[in-house]
Amino acid sequence: MVLEYFTKALDLNPDLAVVYEKRGILPYFQKEYHRAIQDFQKYIQFGRTTGETYRMLGLAYLGSQSYEPAINIFTGMIKTEPKCTVAYANWAEAYRLGGQYDEAIRDATRVINYR
């Protein structure tokens, strides 16, 4: 029901950037990762590049088992927030799930060293 209200708001004004972010959260938690990815990408196209947006987009890619795009997104998050341990932890997880174990160990070690 809430998803419908966000969609109606965008039908009335497709330039409401924040609605894309809020609407993207709902399908993410419903494991409809493709829909979440579309909304977070649209939000970023509006110039919204917060670390949290990158994190949610990256997690949606992980949920859809698209590991290379997730790695790229977490790279963007790290560029935005280079001291964010969550970014490195998610980056490590994307590498691990993608079978790139040396990179996963490298990034997991960074998280430990920042603590």
SULURMO-V806240 format. One record per residue. N is the residue number from 1. PHI is phi in degrees with one decimal (NA if undefined). PSI is psi in whole degrees, -180 to 180 (NA if undefined). D_LAST is the distance of its C-alpha to the last C-alpha in whole Angstrom. Layout:
BEGIN
N/PHI/PSI/D_LAST  N/PHI/PSI/D_LAST
END
This chain:
BEGIN
1/NA/-47/41  2/-62.6/-39/38  3/-58.1/-38/38  4/-64.3/-38/42  5/-66.5/-41/41  6/-62.5/-42/39  7/-64.3/-41/41  8/-63.2/-40/44  9/-60.5/-41/42  10/-71.5/-30/41  11/-63.4/-38/45  12/-74.8/-37/46  13/-149.4/96/44  14/-69.7/-3/42  15/-95.3/10/40  16/-80.9/83/38  17/-54.6/-45/35  18/-60.6/-27/32  19/-66.2/-35/35  20/-62.4/-41/33  21/-64.6/-49/30  22/-64.8/-40/31  23/-68.5/-31/33  24/-66.6/-29/31  25/-66.6/-40/29  26/-61.3/-54/31  27/-64.7/-28/32  28/-58.9/-49/29  29/-73.9/-15/29  30/-93.4/7/32  31/61.3/30/31  32/-100.7/70/33  33/-62.9/-35/31  34/-60.2/-44/34  35/-65.6/-40/35  36/-62.5/-44/31  37/-58.3/-46/30  38/-59.4/-44/34  39/-70.3/-41/33  40/-66.5/-38/29  41/-63.7/-42/31  42/-63.5/-41/34  43/-60.9/-44/31  44/-64.7/-35/29  45/-60.9/-25/33  46/-78.9/3/34  47/92.1/12/31  48/-91.4/106/28  49/-126.0/50/25  50/-74.0/156/22  51/-59.7/-37/19  52/-65.3/-38/20  53/-64.5/-45/23  54/-60.2/-42/22  55/-61.5/-47/19  56/-65.5/-40/23  57/-64.1/-45/25  58/-61.6/-42/22  59/-65.6/-35/22  60/-64.8/-40/26  61/-63.6/-42/26  62/-60.2/-44/24  63/-60.9/-32/27  64/-89.5/6/30  65/62.7/32/29  66/-103.3/85/29  67/-75.7/-39/26  68/-63.8/-46/27  69/-62.4/-35/27  70/-62.2/-43/24  71/-59.5/-44/22  72/-63.1/-40/24  73/-67.2/-45/23  74/-66.0/-28/19  75/-62.9/-44/20  76/-62.7/-38/21  77/-64.7/-41/19  78/-66.1/-36/16  79/-65.1/-35/19  80/-74.9/-41/19  81/-134.5/78/16  82/-63.8/-17/14  83/-101.4/8/10  84/-79.7/109/11  85/-66.2/-30/8  86/-62.3/-38/11  87/-61.6/-46/13  88/-66.8/-37/12  89/-64.5/-44/12  90/-67.5/-37/15  91/-60.9/-46/16  92/-61.6/-41/16  93/-65.1/-40/18  94/-62.7/-43/20  95/-62.6/-43/21  96/-61.5/-49/21  97/-64.4/-29/23  98/-83.8/2/25  99/81.2/13/26  100/-100.7/78/24  101/-70.0/-36/22  102/-62.8/-42/21  103/-66.3/-39/19  104/-61.8/-44/17  105/-64.4/-42/16  106/-57.9/-47/15  107/-75.1/-34/13  108/-64.2/-36/11  109/-65.3/-38/10  110/-60.1/-41/9  111/-61.2/-45/7  112/-62.7/-42/5  113/-69.0/-27/5  114/-76.0/-21/4  115/-77.2/NA/0
END
